[in-house]
Amino acid sequence: MRSEQEMYDLILSTAREDERIRAVILNGSRANPNAPRDRWQDFDIIYIVTDVQPFRNNLPWLERFGERAILQMPESMGDGTPEGGPPPARHGGEVYLTQFSDGNRIDLTIFTLADYLKQEPDSLTVILLDKDGILPPVPPADESSYLPKPPSAKQYADCCNEFWWVTPYVAKGLWRNELPYARHMLEVVREELMKMLEWQIGLQTGFAINPGKGGKYFQKYLTPAEWELLVQSYSGPGIAETWTALRALNDLFHHSAHIVAAHFGYVYPQEDEERVRNLRLMIVD
């Protein structure tokens, strides 16, 4: 596996030797001073170029970065235009998400300066190269773009409603022995739980800490009992185990949602929960 320094040398030498590439920007976890470091982190790179067109769908040019295990090009994916052609670029740039055979990965976005400046600012930004001094100055990289935000009363109510609305879908699917459907709906329920837990952790940390994409840092902030319920919600693949997971999701959501409601003075839909729990029990029987 090529080292971090070897990868940076390759990324920067490619830019320095190509007159069409005028600047190089680093985003993502490698720009994050708080992110744990490991060799599997992606290199989230932006090339600022004079013209994107020569870089579009240019796989021979991409070969300079190494042997590919798999490539994804989001701007070229989809059903295409009504005439059958490729879909137009969604943000004016070209994107190569490349997993290399040696384990390294580069997520490379190619922009003109004009299109780059149209994008939402990313607080995890480090300028690696600027040949012409064309990039606006950026503050030291931090996680401010990725911090959870306090929920409005409507966001809170919508989260609760969706959680308890979808719970019977899981139960009915399990009763019918439709395991794939039930597991699919279980993940819809989980999405609302994760949202609520993110708000709860936000309360604990003053909404000043990034709890991590997909809850990857949740264990740092949950109590052992809360963490155990979350772990139980990922129980085994069978029907009985999925019932266990659903009960854990219900119990943890009840707990977390009450914490958030008490802090903000929001109304928790207790009667909805009780009716849905009774319905769940009826479906079990």
The 8 nearest C-alpha neighbors of each residue, nearest first, counted from 0:
[[1, 101, 102, 2, 103, 100, 38, 3],
 [0, 2, 5, 6, 3, 101, 103, 4],
 [1, 3, 5, 4, 0, 6, 38, 7],
 [2, 4, 6, 5, 7, 1, 38, 8],
 [5, 3, 7, 6, 2, 8, 1, 9],
 [4, 6, 8, 2, 3, 7, 1, 9],
 [7, 5, 9, 3, 4, 8, 10, 2],
 [6, 8, 10, 4, 9, 5, 11, 3],
 [7, 9, 5, 11, 6, 10, 12, 4],
 [10, 8, 6, 12, 7, 11, 13, 5],
 [9, 11, 7, 13, 8, 12, 6, 14],
 [12, 10, 14, 8, 13, 9, 7, 15],
 [11, 13, 15, 9, 14, 10, 8, 16],
 [14, 12, 11, 10, 16, 15, 9, 17],
 [15, 13, 11, 17, 12, 20, 16, 10],
 [14, 16, 12, 17, 13, 11, 18, 20],
 [15, 17, 13, 14, 12, 18, 20, 11],
 [18, 16, 14, 19, 15, 20, 13, 21],
 [17, 19, 20, 16, 21, 15, 14, 48],
 [18, 20, 48, 17, 49, 21, 50, 14],
 [21, 19, 48, 14, 18, 17, 47, 22],
 [20, 22, 130, 48, 47, 129, 19, 18],
 [21, 23, 129, 47, 128, 46, 20, 130],
 [24, 22, 46, 128, 127, 45, 126, 47],
 [23, 25, 126, 45, 127, 44, 125, 46],
 [24, 26, 44, 125, 124, 43, 30, 126],
 [27, 25, 124, 43, 123, 30, 44, 125],
 [28, 26, 30, 29, 43, 123, 31, 25],
 [27, 29, 31, 30, 34, 26, 40, 41],
 [30, 28, 31, 27, 42, 26, 40, 41],
 [31, 29, 28, 26, 27, 123, 125, 25],
 [30, 32, 28, 33, 34, 29, 123, 141],
 [31, 33, 34, 30, 141, 140, 29, 28],
 [34, 32, 31, 35, 141, 142, 28, 36],
 [33, 35, 31, 32, 28, 36, 29, 30],
 [36, 34, 33, 37, 28, 32, 31, 29],
 [35, 37, 34, 38, 40, 29, 28, 39],
 [38, 36, 39, 40, 35, 34, 29, 41],
 [37, 39, 40, 36, 3, 103, 2, 41],
 [40, 38, 37, 41, 103, 102, 104, 36],
 [41, 39, 38, 37, 42, 28, 29, 36],
 [42, 40, 104, 105, 43, 39, 106, 103],
 [41, 43, 105, 44, 106, 104, 40, 29],
 [44, 42, 106, 26, 27, 25, 41, 105],
 [43, 45, 25, 107, 24, 42, 106, 26],
 [46, 44, 108, 24, 23, 109, 107, 47],
 [45, 47, 109, 23, 22, 48, 110, 108],
 [46, 48, 22, 110, 111, 21, 112, 20],
 [49, 47, 20, 111, 19, 50, 21, 110],
 [48, 50, 19, 111, 20, 51, 47, 21],
 [51, 49, 48, 52, 111, 53, 19, 110],
 [50, 52, 54, 53, 110, 48, 111, 92],
 [51, 53, 55, 54, 50, 93, 56, 92],
 [54, 52, 55, 51, 50, 57, 56, 19],
 [55, 53, 57, 52, 51, 56, 93, 60],
 [54, 56, 57, 52, 53, 93, 51, 94],
 [57, 55, 58, 54, 93, 72, 75, 53],
 [58, 56, 55, 54, 60, 59, 61, 53],
 [57, 59, 61, 60, 56, 62, 55, 54],
 [58, 60, 62, 61, 57, 63, 56, 54],
 [61, 59, 58, 62, 57, 63, 54, 64],
 [62, 60, 58, 63, 59, 64, 57, 65],
 [61, 63, 64, 59, 60, 65, 58, 66],
 [64, 62, 61, 65, 60, 59, 13, 66],
 [65, 63, 62, 61, 9, 66, 10, 99],
 [66, 64, 62, 63, 67, 99, 100, 61],
 [65, 67, 99, 100, 68, 62, 64, 101],
 [66, 68, 99, 69, 100, 98, 65, 97],
 [67, 69, 100, 99, 98, 66, 70, 97],
 [68, 70, 98, 67, 97, 71, 99, 100],
 [71, 69, 97, 96, 98, 72, 67, 95],
 [70, 72, 96, 73, 95, 97, 69, 94],
 [71, 73, 95, 74, 75, 94, 96, 76],
 [74, 72, 76, 75, 71, 94, 95, 96],
 [73, 75, 88, 72, 76, 93, 94, 89],
 [76, 74, 73, 72, 85, 86, 77, 88],
 [77, 75, 73, 74, 72, 78, 86, 79],
 [78, 76, 79, 75, 86, 85, 73, 74],
 [77, 79, 80, 76, 86, 85, 83, 81],
 [80, 78, 86, 85, 84, 83, 77, 81],
 [79, 81, 83, 84, 82, 86, 85, 78],
 [82, 80, 83, 79, 84, 78, 86, 85],
 [83, 81, 80, 84, 79, 85, 86, 78],
 [82, 84, 80, 81, 79, 85, 78, 86],
 [83, 85, 80, 79, 82, 86, 81, 78],
 [86, 84, 79, 80, 75, 87, 83, 78],
 [85, 87, 79, 80, 75, 88, 84, 77],
 [88, 86, 89, 85, 74, 75, 80, 79],
 [87, 89, 91, 74, 90, 92, 86, 93],
 [90, 88, 91, 87, 74, 92, 86, 93],
 [91, 89, 92, 88, 114, 118, 93, 74],
 [92, 90, 88, 89, 114, 110, 93, 111],
 [91, 93, 110, 109, 90, 88, 51, 94],
 [92, 94, 109, 108, 55, 74, 95, 110],
 [95, 93, 108, 107, 72, 109, 96, 74],
 [94, 96, 72, 107, 97, 106, 71, 108],
 [97, 95, 106, 71, 70, 107, 105, 72],
 [96, 98, 70, 105, 104, 95, 106, 99],
 [99, 97, 104, 69, 68, 67, 70, 103],
 [100, 98, 67, 68, 103, 101, 102, 66],
 [99, 101, 68, 67, 102, 66, 98, 103],
 [100, 102, 0, 99, 103, 1, 66, 68],
 [103, 101, 100, 99, 0, 104, 98, 39],
 [102, 104, 99, 101, 98, 39, 105, 41],
 [105, 103, 98, 41, 97, 99, 42, 102],
 [106, 104, 42, 97, 41, 107, 43, 96],
 [105, 107, 96, 43, 95, 42, 44, 97],
 [106, 108, 44, 95, 94, 45, 105, 96],
 [109, 107, 94, 45, 93, 46, 44, 95],
 [108, 110, 46, 93, 92, 45, 47, 94],
 [111, 109, 92, 47, 115, 114, 48, 112],
 [110, 112, 48, 47, 114, 113, 49, 50],
 [111, 113, 115, 114, 47, 116, 110, 48],
 [112, 114, 116, 111, 115, 117, 110, 47],
 [115, 113, 117, 111, 116, 112, 110, 91],
 [114, 116, 112, 117, 113, 118, 110, 111],
 [115, 117, 113, 114, 118, 112, 119, 120],
 [118, 116, 114, 115, 113, 119, 120, 90],
 [119, 117, 116, 115, 120, 114, 90, 121],
 [118, 120, 121, 117, 116, 115, 144, 122],
 [121, 119, 118, 122, 144, 116, 124, 117],
 [122, 120, 123, 124, 144, 119, 26, 143],
 [121, 123, 144, 124, 141, 140, 143, 142],
 [124, 122, 140, 26, 121, 141, 30, 31],
 [123, 125, 26, 140, 122, 25, 121, 30],
 [124, 126, 25, 24, 127, 30, 140, 26],
 [127, 125, 24, 128, 25, 23, 124, 129],
 [128, 126, 23, 24, 125, 25, 129, 22],
 [127, 129, 23, 22, 126, 130, 24, 11],
 [130, 128, 22, 132, 131, 21, 23, 133],
 [129, 131, 21, 132, 22, 128, 133, 15],
 [130, 132, 133, 129, 21, 22, 134, 128],
 [131, 133, 129, 134, 130, 135, 22, 128],
 [134, 132, 131, 135, 129, 130, 112, 22],
 [135, 133, 132, 136, 129, 22, 112, 131],
 [134, 136, 137, 133, 132, 116, 126, 138],
 [137, 135, 134, 138, 126, 133, 132, 139],
 [136, 138, 135, 139, 124, 125, 140, 126],
 [139, 137, 140, 136, 122, 124, 141, 125],
 [140, 138, 141, 137, 125, 124, 122, 123],
 [141, 139, 123, 124, 122, 138, 31, 30],
 [140, 142, 123, 122, 143, 31, 139, 32],
 [143, 141, 145, 144, 122, 123, 146, 209],
 [142, 144, 145, 146, 141, 122, 207, 123],
 [145, 143, 122, 142, 146, 121, 123, 141],
 [146, 144, 142, 143, 209, 147, 122, 211],
 [145, 147, 209, 143, 144, 208, 207, 148],
 [148, 146, 206, 201, 145, 149, 209, 197],
 [147, 149, 150, 146, 206, 198, 201, 197],
 [150, 148, 198, 151, 147, 206, 201, 202],
 [151, 149, 154, 155, 148, 152, 198, 153],
 [150, 152, 154, 153, 155, 149, 156, 263],
 [151, 153, 155, 154, 156, 265, 150, 263],
 [154, 152, 156, 151, 155, 157, 150, 158],
 [155, 153, 151, 157, 156, 152, 150, 158],
 [154, 156, 152, 158, 153, 157, 150, 151],
 [157, 155, 153, 159, 158, 154, 160, 152],
 [158, 156, 160, 154, 159, 155, 153, 161],
 [157, 159, 155, 161, 156, 160, 191, 154],
 [160, 158, 162, 156, 157, 161, 163, 155],
 [159, 161, 157, 158, 162, 163, 164, 156],
 [160, 162, 164, 158, 159, 163, 165, 157],
 [163, 161, 159, 188, 160, 164, 165, 191],
 [162, 164, 166, 160, 165, 161, 159, 272],
 [163, 165, 161, 162, 166, 160, 167, 168],
 [164, 166, 168, 163, 167, 162, 161, 188],
 [165, 167, 163, 168, 169, 164, 162, 188],
 [168, 166, 170, 169, 165, 171, 279, 164],
 [169, 167, 171, 165, 166, 170, 172, 184],
 [170, 168, 181, 172, 167, 166, 171, 184],
 [169, 171, 167, 173, 172, 168, 279, 174],
 [172, 170, 174, 168, 173, 169, 167, 175],
 [171, 173, 181, 177, 169, 175, 170, 174],
 [172, 174, 176, 170, 175, 171, 177, 181],
 [173, 175, 171, 176, 172, 170, 282, 283],
 [176, 174, 172, 177, 173, 171, 178, 170],
 [175, 177, 173, 174, 178, 172, 238, 181],
 [178, 176, 172, 175, 180, 173, 179, 181],
 [177, 179, 181, 180, 176, 182, 173, 172],
 [180, 178, 182, 181, 177, 183, 172, 184],
 [181, 179, 183, 178, 182, 177, 172, 184],
 [180, 182, 169, 172, 178, 184, 183, 179],
 [183, 181, 185, 179, 184, 180, 178, 186],
 [182, 184, 180, 181, 185, 186, 179, 187],
 [183, 185, 187, 181, 186, 182, 169, 180],
 [186, 184, 182, 188, 183, 187, 169, 181],
 [185, 187, 189, 188, 184, 183, 190, 182],
 [188, 186, 184, 190, 189, 185, 183, 191],
 [189, 187, 185, 162, 186, 190, 191, 165],
 [188, 190, 186, 192, 191, 187, 193, 185],
 [189, 191, 193, 187, 188, 192, 186, 194],
 [192, 190, 194, 189, 193, 188, 162, 158],
 [193, 191, 189, 195, 194, 190, 252, 196],
 [194, 192, 196, 190, 195, 191, 197, 189],
 [193, 195, 191, 197, 192, 196, 190, 198],
 [196, 194, 192, 198, 197, 193, 199, 191],
 [197, 195, 199, 193, 198, 194, 200, 192],
 [196, 198, 200, 194, 195, 199, 201, 193],
 [199, 197, 201, 195, 196, 200, 202, 149],
 [200, 198, 196, 202, 201, 197, 259, 195],
 [201, 199, 203, 197, 202, 198, 196, 204],
 [200, 202, 206, 198, 204, 199, 203, 205],
 [203, 201, 199, 205, 200, 204, 206, 198],
 [204, 202, 200, 201, 205, 199, 206, 220],
 [205, 203, 201, 206, 202, 207, 208, 200],
 [204, 206, 207, 202, 201, 203, 208, 200],
 [207, 205, 201, 204, 208, 147, 202, 148],
 [206, 208, 205, 204, 146, 209, 201, 147],
 [209, 207, 206, 204, 146, 210, 201, 205],
 [208, 210, 146, 211, 145, 142, 147, 207],
 [211, 209, 216, 217, 208, 214, 197, 212],
 [212, 210, 215, 216, 214, 209, 213, 217],
 [211, 213, 214, 215, 210, 216, 209, 145],
 [212, 214, 215, 211, 193, 216, 210, 217],
 [215, 213, 217, 211, 212, 216, 210, 193],
 [214, 216, 211, 213, 217, 212, 210, 218],
 [217, 215, 210, 211, 214, 218, 219, 220],
 [218, 216, 214, 219, 220, 215, 210, 221],
 [217, 219, 221, 220, 216, 226, 215, 222],
 [220, 218, 217, 216, 221, 222, 210, 215],
 [219, 221, 218, 217, 200, 222, 216, 203],
 [222, 220, 218, 225, 226, 219, 217, 223],
 [221, 223, 225, 224, 226, 220, 218, 219],
 [222, 224, 226, 225, 227, 221, 218, 228],
 [225, 223, 227, 222, 226, 228, 221, 229],
 [226, 224, 222, 228, 227, 223, 221, 229],
 [225, 227, 229, 223, 228, 224, 221, 222],
 [226, 228, 230, 224, 229, 225, 223, 231],
 [229, 227, 231, 225, 230, 247, 226, 251],
 [228, 230, 226, 232, 227, 231, 225, 247],
 [229, 231, 227, 232, 228, 233, 226, 234],
 [232, 230, 228, 234, 233, 229, 244, 247],
 [231, 244, 233, 229, 247, 230, 234, 248],
 [234, 232, 231, 230, 244, 235, 229, 241],
 [235, 233, 231, 232, 240, 244, 241, 236],
 [236, 234, 240, 237, 233, 241, 244, 239],
 [235, 237, 240, 241, 234, 238, 239, 182],
 [238, 236, 240, 239, 235, 241, 178, 242],
 [237, 239, 241, 240, 173, 242, 178, 236],
 [240, 238, 242, 241, 237, 243, 236, 235],
 [241, 239, 243, 235, 237, 242, 238, 234],
 [240, 242, 244, 238, 243, 239, 237, 245],
 [243, 241, 245, 239, 240, 244, 246, 238],
 [244, 242, 240, 241, 246, 245, 247, 239],
 [243, 245, 232, 241, 247, 242, 246, 234],
 [246, 244, 248, 242, 247, 243, 241, 249],
 [245, 247, 249, 243, 248, 244, 250, 242],
 [248, 246, 244, 250, 232, 245, 228, 249],
 [247, 249, 245, 251, 246, 250, 232, 252],
 [250, 248, 246, 252, 247, 251, 245, 253],
 [251, 249, 247, 253, 252, 248, 246, 254],
 [250, 252, 254, 248, 253, 249, 247, 255],
 [251, 253, 255, 249, 254, 250, 192, 256],
 [254, 252, 250, 256, 251, 255, 249, 257],
 [255, 253, 251, 252, 257, 256, 250, 258],
 [254, 256, 252, 258, 257, 253, 251, 196],
 [257, 255, 259, 258, 253, 254, 252, 260],
 [256, 258, 260, 255, 259, 254, 261, 253],
 [259, 257, 255, 261, 256, 260, 262, 254],
 [258, 260, 256, 262, 257, 261, 199, 263],
 [261, 259, 265, 257, 263, 262, 264, 258],
 [260, 262, 264, 258, 259, 263, 257, 265],
 [263, 261, 259, 260, 264, 258, 265, 202],
 [262, 264, 260, 265, 261, 259, 152, 150],
 [263, 265, 261, 260, 262, 266, 259, 152],
 [266, 264, 260, 263, 152, 267, 261, 262],
 [267, 265, 260, 268, 264, 156, 261, 152],
 [266, 268, 269, 260, 265, 257, 256, 156],
 [269, 267, 271, 270, 266, 272, 159, 160],
 [270, 268, 272, 271, 267, 273, 266, 274],
 [269, 271, 273, 272, 268, 274, 275, 267],
 [272, 270, 274, 268, 269, 273, 275, 163],
 [271, 273, 269, 275, 270, 274, 276, 163],
 [272, 274, 270, 276, 275, 271, 277, 269],
 [275, 273, 277, 271, 276, 272, 278, 270],
 [274, 276, 278, 272, 277, 273, 279, 271],
 [275, 277, 279, 273, 278, 274, 272, 280],
 [278, 276, 280, 274, 275, 279, 273, 281],
 [279, 277, 275, 281, 276, 280, 274, 282],
 [278, 280, 276, 282, 277, 281, 275, 170],
 [281, 279, 283, 277, 282, 278, 276, 284],
 [282, 280, 278, 284, 279, 283, 277, 276],
 [281, 283, 279, 280, 284, 278, 170, 171],
 [284, 282, 280, 281, 279, 174, 170, 173],
 [283, 281, 282, 280, 279, 174, 278, 277]]
